[in-house]
Amino acid sequence: MPGTNESVPLQLRIDVPAGAAAGVHRITVSASGRSASSDLPIDVMIGQGLPPKLNIKTKLPSLKGSARSAFEFQFTVENQSGKDEVVRLDAQAPSGFQASFTEAYGSQELSSVPIDAGQSKDLKVKVQPPENASAGDYPVTVAATAESAQASAALTVQITGQAKLRLSGEEGRLSGEAQAGKATPLQLVLTNDGSAPATNVELTSTPPTDWQIQLQPSTLPVLAPNDKRTIQAVVTPSAKAVAGDYMTTLRASSGPDSSTADFRITVTTSTLWGVVGVVIIAAALLVGVGAVARFGRR
């Protein structure tokens, strides 16, 4: 009961008798209502194979995401020929892009797939762009090829800009020296290697116990792509820290993007305490020598 200006899909199944003569046989499908009717003639060819033909149907030909996203396109390959085919799969993508095929509900990568005559197969192609891909639209073409038939479909990967922070020491160094109980400035470099500005950047630290680290500045309103800023970290080790190497973690974050760096701080003690220690040791030695000299004669 189709409504006004509506249609109802139907399926016609034709069983050809075994003794049917070769040639063209016409079948007429009729539809009639109270005040209207329609005829549809269908020619059925017996004894002639269908020519090789493949077809590709895509569900979503364009997907959007960041350069770190994996773009998964679902599509269907139809074997419209009269015999079974082994269909080879291929993808043409820009340089640096990786493409792989799987079944729609599987994880095993495929390079070809068998499809029976008149049947179809649901497949999926996963496209992984390089992390440094700039924002823009990138064309990807998937192709299905059999012995003498081929079909292709055009897909589009839409990459949006994304910030990518990188925190490091000056000239790439991840180490420095500081004196116990004394504030020591260290220079850091924050770089945005991404394709979009990094906004509301926050810088934090995780120092050892009883240490203090002040980051100047501790926030940045915006850091443009391919831009860098010098950050000063004022490190004050604990006054009780003994000489040696200590690890401290510094972090820069902007929304979902963040960068961490582990810095090795070598702590030295004051030379004054070293002199005092030498004096104490020397005094102890003198006392010991005097005691030996005095009591040794008795």
C-alpha positions as CSV (number, residue, x, y, z in Angstrom):
1,M,0.0,0.0,0.0
2,P,2.3,2.8,-1.2
3,G,1.2,6.3,-0.3
4,T,1.0,9.3,-2.6
5,N,4.3,10.0,-4.3
6,E,5.8,7.0,-2.4
7,S,7.4,3.7,-3.5
8,V,7.6,0.3,-2.0
9,P,10.7,-1.9,-2.9
10,L,10.0,-5.4,-4.1
11,Q,12.1,-8.3,-5.1
12,L,11.4,-10.7,-8.0
13,R,12.8,-14.2,-7.9
14,I,12.8,-16.1,-11.2
15,D,13.3,-19.9,-11.2
16,V,14.4,-21.0,-14.7
17,P,13.4,-24.5,-15.5
18,A,16.2,-26.9,-16.4
19,G,15.0,-27.5,-19.9
20,A,14.6,-23.8,-20.9
21,A,15.8,-23.1,-24.4
22,A,18.8,-20.7,-24.9
23,G,17.9,-17.2,-26.0
24,V,15.9,-14.2,-24.7
25,H,12.7,-14.9,-22.7
26,R,10.5,-11.9,-21.8
27,I,8.7,-11.8,-18.5
28,T,6.1,-9.0,-17.8
29,V,5.5,-7.9,-14.3
30,S,2.2,-6.2,-13.8
31,A,0.9,-4.0,-11.0
32,S,-2.7,-2.8,-10.8
33,G,-4.8,-0.9,-8.4
34,R,-8.4,0.5,-8.4
35,S,-7.7,3.1,-11.0
36,A,-4.2,2.6,-12.2
37,S,-1.9,-0.1,-13.6
38,S,1.6,-0.5,-14.8
39,D,3.6,-3.2,-16.7
40,L,7.3,-3.8,-16.5
41,P,8.9,-6.0,-19.2
42,I,12.0,-8.0,-18.2
43,D,14.2,-9.9,-20.6
44,V,15.9,-13.0,-19.2
45,M,18.9,-14.2,-21.2
46,I,19.4,-18.0,-21.0
47,G,22.7,-19.6,-22.0
48,Q,24.8,-16.4,-22.0
49,G,27.0,-15.5,-19.1
50,L,27.0,-12.0,-17.7
51,P,30.0,-9.9,-18.5
52,P,32.6,-9.3,-15.7
53,K,31.6,-6.3,-13.6
54,L,32.5,-5.0,-10.2
55,N,31.0,-2.1,-8.3
56,I,32.0,-0.3,-5.1
57,K,29.6,1.5,-2.8
58,T,30.9,3.7,0.0
59,K,28.9,4.7,3.1
60,L,30.8,7.8,4.2
61,P,33.2,9.0,1.5
62,S,34.6,11.8,3.6
63,L,35.9,11.7,7.2
64,K,37.3,14.4,9.4
65,G,39.9,14.2,12.2
66,S,43.3,15.2,13.4
67,A,46.6,13.9,12.1
68,R,46.7,11.4,15.0
69,S,43.4,9.9,14.1
70,A,42.9,6.6,12.2
71,F,40.3,7.1,9.5
72,E,38.2,4.0,8.8
73,F,36.0,4.0,5.7
74,Q,33.4,1.3,5.2
75,F,32.5,0.2,1.7
76,T,30.9,-2.7,-0.2
77,V,32.3,-4.5,-3.2
78,E,29.7,-6.1,-5.5
79,N,30.5,-8.9,-7.9
80,Q,27.9,-8.3,-10.7
81,S,29.4,-10.8,-13.1
82,G,28.2,-14.3,-13.8
83,K,31.0,-16.2,-12.1
84,D,32.9,-16.2,-8.8
85,E,35.9,-13.8,-8.6
86,V,38.9,-13.3,-6.4
87,V,39.0,-9.5,-6.0
88,R,42.3,-7.8,-5.3
89,L,42.2,-4.6,-3.1
90,D,44.4,-1.6,-3.5
91,A,44.5,2.0,-2.2
92,Q,46.2,5.1,-3.6
93,A,47.0,7.6,-0.9
94,P,49.3,10.6,-0.5
95,S,52.9,10.1,0.4
96,G,53.4,9.1,4.1
97,F,49.8,7.8,4.4
98,Q,49.3,4.1,5.3
99,A,46.2,2.2,4.2
100,S,45.1,-1.3,5.1
101,F,42.0,-3.4,4.3
102,T,40.0,-5.6,6.7
103,E,36.5,-7.1,6.6
104,A,33.8,-4.8,8.0
105,Y,33.7,-6.7,11.3
106,G,37.1,-8.3,11.4
107,S,40.7,-7.3,12.2
108,Q,42.7,-9.5,9.8
109,E,44.4,-7.4,7.1
110,L,43.5,-8.4,3.5
111,S,45.0,-7.9,0.1
112,S,42.3,-9.9,-1.8
113,V,38.9,-11.4,-1.1
114,P,36.7,-14.0,-2.9
115,I,33.2,-12.9,-3.9
116,D,30.7,-15.3,-5.4
117,A,28.8,-14.3,-8.5
118,G,26.0,-11.9,-7.8
119,Q,27.1,-11.4,-4.2
120,S,28.8,-8.6,-2.3
121,K,31.3,-8.2,0.5
122,D,31.4,-5.5,3.2
123,L,34.9,-4.2,3.8
124,K,36.8,-1.5,5.6
125,V,39.9,0.5,4.7
126,K,41.9,2.1,7.5
127,V,43.9,5.2,6.5
128,Q,46.6,6.5,9.0
129,P,48.1,9.9,8.1
130,P,51.6,10.9,9.2
131,E,51.7,12.8,12.5
132,N,53.2,15.9,10.8
133,A,50.4,16.1,8.1
134,S,49.2,19.7,7.7
135,A,45.6,20.6,7.9
136,G,43.7,20.1,4.6
137,D,41.8,17.6,2.4
138,Y,43.7,14.6,1.1
139,P,42.3,12.3,-1.6
140,V,42.4,8.5,-1.2
141,T,41.3,6.1,-3.9
142,V,40.3,2.5,-3.2
143,A,40.2,0.0,-6.1
144,A,38.9,-3.5,-6.6
145,T,40.3,-5.6,-9.5
146,A,39.3,-9.0,-10.8
147,E,40.5,-10.8,-14.0
148,S,38.9,-8.4,-16.5
149,A,36.9,-6.0,-14.3
150,Q,37.8,-3.1,-12.1
151,A,36.0,-0.6,-9.9
152,S,37.2,2.3,-7.8
153,A,35.8,4.9,-5.4
154,A,37.1,8.3,-4.3
155,L,37.5,9.0,-0.5
156,T,38.6,12.2,1.3
157,V,40.6,12.5,4.5
158,Q,39.9,15.9,6.1
159,I,42.7,16.7,8.6
160,T,42.1,19.5,11.1
161,G,44.9,21.4,12.7
162,Q,46.3,20.2,16.0
163,A,48.8,21.5,18.4
164,K,51.9,19.4,19.3
165,L,53.9,20.7,22.2
166,R,57.6,19.8,22.8
167,L,59.4,20.7,26.0
168,S,63.2,20.5,26.2
169,G,66.2,22.1,27.7
170,E,68.2,24.8,26.0
171,E,70.0,23.4,23.0
172,G,68.3,20.1,23.7
173,R,70.1,19.5,27.0
174,L,68.0,17.7,29.7
175,S,70.4,18.3,32.6
176,G,71.6,21.1,34.8
177,E,73.4,22.0,38.1
178,A,72.1,23.5,41.2
179,Q,73.4,24.2,44.7
180,A,71.7,22.8,47.8
181,G,69.4,25.5,49.3
182,K,70.2,28.0,46.6
183,A,67.9,29.2,43.8
184,T,69.4,28.4,40.4
185,P,67.8,29.5,37.1
186,L,67.6,27.0,34.2
187,Q,66.5,27.8,30.7
188,L,63.9,25.7,28.9
189,V,62.4,25.8,25.4
190,L,58.7,25.1,24.6
191,T,58.0,24.5,21.0
192,N,54.7,24.0,19.1
193,D,55.5,21.5,16.3
194,G,51.8,21.1,15.3
195,S,49.6,22.7,12.7
196,A,47.3,24.6,15.0
197,P,47.8,27.1,17.8
198,A,48.2,25.8,21.4
199,T,45.9,27.8,23.7
200,N,45.8,28.1,27.5
201,V,49.2,26.4,27.9
202,E,50.0,25.4,31.5
203,L,53.4,24.5,32.8
204,T,53.8,22.5,35.9
205,S,56.5,20.5,37.7
206,T,57.0,17.5,39.9
207,P,60.1,18.1,42.0
208,P,61.7,15.9,44.6
209,T,60.6,16.3,48.2
210,D,61.3,19.7,49.8
211,W,62.4,21.1,46.5
212,Q,60.9,24.3,44.9
213,I,60.6,25.0,41.2
214,Q,59.1,28.2,39.9
215,L,58.3,28.4,36.2
216,Q,58.3,31.8,34.6
217,P,55.9,32.2,32.9
218,S,53.7,29.4,34.2
219,T,51.0,29.9,31.6
220,L,50.8,31.0,28.0
221,P,47.6,32.3,26.4
222,V,48.6,31.0,23.0
223,L,51.6,29.5,21.2
224,A,51.4,29.6,17.4
225,P,52.4,26.7,15.1
226,N,56.1,26.4,14.6
227,D,56.7,29.0,17.3
228,K,58.8,28.6,20.4
229,R,59.1,30.3,23.8
230,T,61.9,30.4,26.4
231,I,60.8,29.3,29.8
232,Q,62.9,29.9,32.9
233,A,62.8,27.3,35.7
234,V,64.1,28.6,39.0
235,V,65.2,25.5,40.9
236,T,65.8,25.5,44.6
237,P,67.0,22.1,45.9
238,S,66.4,21.2,49.6
239,A,69.0,22.7,51.9
240,K,69.5,19.2,53.3
241,A,70.0,17.6,49.8
242,V,73.3,15.7,49.6
243,A,75.5,16.0,46.5
244,G,74.3,13.8,43.6
245,D,71.9,13.6,40.7
246,Y,68.1,14.1,41.1
247,M,65.3,13.7,38.6
248,T,62.5,16.2,38.2
249,T,59.6,16.2,35.7
250,L,58.4,19.3,33.9
251,R,55.1,19.3,32.0
252,A,53.4,21.5,29.4
253,S,49.8,20.9,28.6
254,S,47.2,22.5,26.3
255,G,43.8,20.7,26.3
256,P,44.3,17.1,25.1
257,D,47.9,17.7,24.0
258,S,50.8,17.6,26.5
259,S,54.5,17.2,26.7
260,T,56.7,16.0,29.6
261,A,60.4,16.1,30.0
262,D,62.6,14.5,32.8
263,F,65.5,16.7,33.8
264,R,68.5,15.5,35.7
265,I,69.6,18.1,38.3
266,T,73.1,17.6,39.7
267,V,73.2,19.0,43.2
268,T,76.4,20.4,44.6
269,T,77.0,21.5,48.2
270,S,78.5,24.8,49.3
271,T,82.3,25.0,49.2
272,L,82.2,26.7,52.6
273,W,80.9,23.5,54.2
274,G,83.7,21.7,52.4
275,V,86.3,24.0,54.0
276,V,84.7,23.6,57.4
277,G,84.8,19.8,56.9
278,V,88.5,19.9,56.0
279,V,89.2,22.1,59.1
280,I,87.3,19.7,61.3
281,I,89.2,16.7,59.9
282,A,92.5,18.4,60.2
283,A,91.8,19.4,63.8
284,A,90.8,15.9,64.7
285,L,94.1,14.6,63.2
286,L,96.1,17.1,65.2
287,V,94.3,16.1,68.4
288,G,95.0,12.5,67.6
289,V,98.7,13.1,66.8
290,G,99.1,15.2,70.0
291,A,97.4,12.5,72.1
292,V,99.7,9.8,70.7
293,A,102.8,12.0,71.2
294,R,101.8,12.8,74.8
295,F,100.7,9.4,76.1
296,G,103.1,7.4,73.9
297,R,106.1,8.5,76.1
298,R,104.4,7.2,79.3
